Amino acid sequence: MAKALFAANSVYALCRIMYSKRLENKDFDELLSCPSVSLAAEKLENTEAYSDVLKPVMELNISRRRLENQLQLKLYTDMVKIKRYMEPAGDRFYEYFVTENDLAQIRTALSSLKTKSESYIASLPVYFAGTSRLDLYKLAEIKNPEQLIELTSKTPYKDSVEDAVDKYIATESMTAVYSVFSDFLDKEYLSLTKKRFGKNKKFLNLYKTENDIELIGIFKRLKRISGSSTYTFDISPERLSRLKPETIAKMANAGDISELDGILSATVYKDLADKDGESYESASENYLYRILRDAMTYSTDPDMVVFAYVGLSGIEIKNIIRAIESVRYNLPREQAEKLLTGVYS
């Protein structure tokens, strides 16, 4: 028991140490002040947090895809460190992120079948192979849904993949796939958290909020593109959400964005009503950033701290990419600053 407690405290301490190495305002000031992308990448290479993953790939005109992959590698290596500390504590919560990454790769591969795109193969995050339950190399080579089903037939994702493929073929919508995989992730989250700590309401609410922000964004996009879409109704009533099932049903059935926002304005997410497109992306990311930052600052639950750390790291990576893209396209400083979540606000 004492050993497990020590290990759990070590997970908490490790995340706090890694979080302390995050980029600060002055770092983004310097990035945005660089006259070229190569100098911005060089500046980033000299930071403590990102030097190890950027040094091997430094080049004069590093592509956005290459840069993004290397930055994601940093987050992946952090998770490997966290896993090493979690295992002695008997804590398997890191498996949630393995599942999340696997399902993301399956979605991307399935989507690529429709578009006949080779982009998935080009951007395959090979480093995931160290923890993935999938053969990522074979996943990159699938040519049809049947091969995907066969590839995942001996994994925990078997039933969900079969269900997702059926819905995808019927609707030609990745939203249907998202709904199936979200249900799987919810069950994975509950399985991995309840066994050790019971129901941590603060952590559960944080998880639900992240779920809701993604779902609301999907609803807004669908209403903007095609009005009411019947395949969005297939959302499990057991979905982990701060919204009531009947509220989600009303949002799914809303005829347009105005009606959707009217429903949303009567919920805990009223601040996200009347936002759409890039406006919603910015507002929702800032909303999530604030609660993740509070969780990182005040929580003592190691799993919640890990979840917050991963979420905040993902936002920082987006900020870095936006900053470098701002340099690439010579955006005015005032405009570039508005693109960065939680930096200048």
Secondary structure in CASP SS format (residue, H / E / C, confidence):
PFRMAT SS
TARGET T0000
AUTHOR 0000-0000-0000
METHOD secondary structure of the structure
MODEL  1
M C 1.00
A H 1.00
K H 1.00
A H 1.00
L H 1.00
F H 1.00
A H 1.00
A H 1.00
N H 1.00
S H 1.00
V H 1.00
Y H 1.00
A H 1.00
L H 1.00
C H 1.00
R H 1.00
I H 1.00
M H 1.00
Y H 1.00
S C 1.00
K C 1.00
R C 1.00
L C 1.00
E C 1.00
N H 1.00
K H 1.00
D H 1.00
F H 1.00
D H 1.00
E H 1.00
L H 1.00
L H 1.00
S H 1.00
C C 1.00
P C 1.00
S C 1.00
V H 1.00
S H 1.00
L H 1.00
A H 1.00
A H 1.00
E H 1.00
K H 1.00
L H 1.00
E H 1.00
N C 1.00
T C 1.00
E C 1.00
A C 1.00
Y C 1.00
S H 1.00
D H 1.00
V H 1.00
L H 1.00
K H 1.00
P H 1.00
V H 1.00
M C 1.00
E C 1.00
L C 1.00
N C 1.00
I C 1.00
S C 1.00
R H 1.00
R H 1.00
R H 1.00
L H 1.00
E H 1.00
N H 1.00
Q H 1.00
L H 1.00
Q H 1.00
L H 1.00
K H 1.00
L H 1.00
Y H 1.00
T H 1.00
D H 1.00
M H 1.00
V H 1.00
K H 1.00
I H 1.00
K H 1.00
R H 1.00
Y H 1.00
M H 1.00
E H 1.00
P H 1.00
A H 1.00
G C 1.00
D C 1.00
R C 1.00
F C 1.00
Y H 1.00
E H 1.00
Y H 1.00
F H 1.00
V H 1.00
T H 1.00
E H 1.00
N H 1.00
D H 1.00
L H 1.00
A H 1.00
Q H 1.00
I H 1.00
R H 1.00
T H 1.00
A H 1.00
L H 1.00
S H 1.00
S H 1.00
L H 1.00
K H 1.00
T H 1.00
K C 1.00
S C 1.00
E C 1.00
S H 1.00
Y H 1.00
I H 1.00
A H 1.00
S H 1.00
L C 1.00
P C 1.00
V H 1.00
Y H 1.00
F H 1.00
A H 1.00
G H 1.00
T C 1.00
S C 1.00
R C 1.00
L C 1.00
D C 1.00
L H 1.00
Y H 1.00
K H 1.00
L H 1.00
A C 1.00
E C 1.00
I C 1.00
K C 1.00
N C 1.00
P H 1.00
E H 1.00
Q H 1.00
L H 1.00
I H 1.00
E H 1.00
L H 1.00
T C 1.00
S C 1.00
K C 1.00
T C 1.00
P C 1.00
Y C 1.00
K H 1.00
D H 1.00
S H 1.00
V H 1.00
E H 1.00
D H 1.00
A H 1.00
V H 1.00
D H 1.00
K H 1.00
Y H 1.00
I H 1.00
A H 1.00
T H 1.00
E C 1.00
S C 1.00
M H 1.00
T H 1.00
A H 1.00
V H 1.00
Y H 1.00
S H 1.00
V H 1.00
F H 1.00
S H 1.00
D H 1.00
F H 1.00
L H 1.00
D H 1.00
K H 1.00
E H 1.00
Y H 1.00
L H 1.00
S H 1.00
L H 1.00
T H 1.00
K H 1.00
K H 1.00
R H 1.00
F H 1.00
G C 1.00
K C 1.00
N C 1.00
K H 1.00
K H 1.00
F H 1.00
L H 1.00
N H 1.00
L H 1.00
Y H 1.00
K H 1.00
T H 1.00
E H 1.00
N H 1.00
D H 1.00
I H 1.00
E H 1.00
L H 1.00
I H 1.00
G H 1.00
I H 1.00
F H 1.00
K H 1.00
R H 1.00
L H 1.00
K H 1.00
R H 1.00
I H 1.00
S H 1.00
G C 1.00
S C 1.00
S C 1.00
T H 1.00
Y H 1.00
T H 1.00
F H 1.00
D C 1.00
I C 1.00
S C 1.00
P C 1.00
E C 1.00
R C 1.00
L C 1.00
S C 1.00
R C 1.00
L C 1.00
K C 1.00
P H 1.00
E H 1.00
T H 1.00
I H 1.00
A H 1.00
K H 1.00
M H 1.00
A H 1.00
N H 1.00
A C 1.00
G C 1.00
D C 1.00
I H 1.00
S H 1.00
E H 1.00
L H 1.00
D H 1.00
G H 1.00
I H 1.00
L H 1.00
S C 1.00
A C 1.00
T C 1.00
V C 1.00
Y C 1.00
K H 1.00
D H 1.00
L H 1.00
A C 1.00
D C 1.00
K C 1.00
D C 1.00
G C 1.00
E H 1.00
S H 1.00
Y H 1.00
E H 1.00
S H 1.00
A H 1.00
S H 1.00
E H 1.00
N H 1.00
Y H 1.00
L H 1.00
Y H 1.00
R H 1.00
I H 1.00
L H 1.00
R H 1.00
D H 1.00
A H 1.00
M H 1.00
T H 1.00
Y H 1.00
S C 1.00
T C 1.00
D C 1.00
P H 1.00
D H 1.00
M H 1.00
V H 1.00
V H 1.00
F H 1.00
A H 1.00
Y H 1.00
V H 1.00
G H 1.00
L H 1.00
S H 1.00
G H 1.00
I H 1.00
E H 1.00
I H 1.00
K H 1.00
N H 1.00
I H 1.00
I H 1.00
R H 1.00
A H 1.00
I H 1.00
E H 1.00
S H 1.00
V H 1.00
R H 1.00
Y C 1.00
N C 1.00
L C 1.00
P C 1.00
R H 1.00
E H 1.00
Q H 1.00
A H 1.00
E H 1.00
K H 1.00
L C 1.00
L C 1.00
T C 1.00
G C 1.00
V C 1.00
Y C 1.00
S C 1.00
END
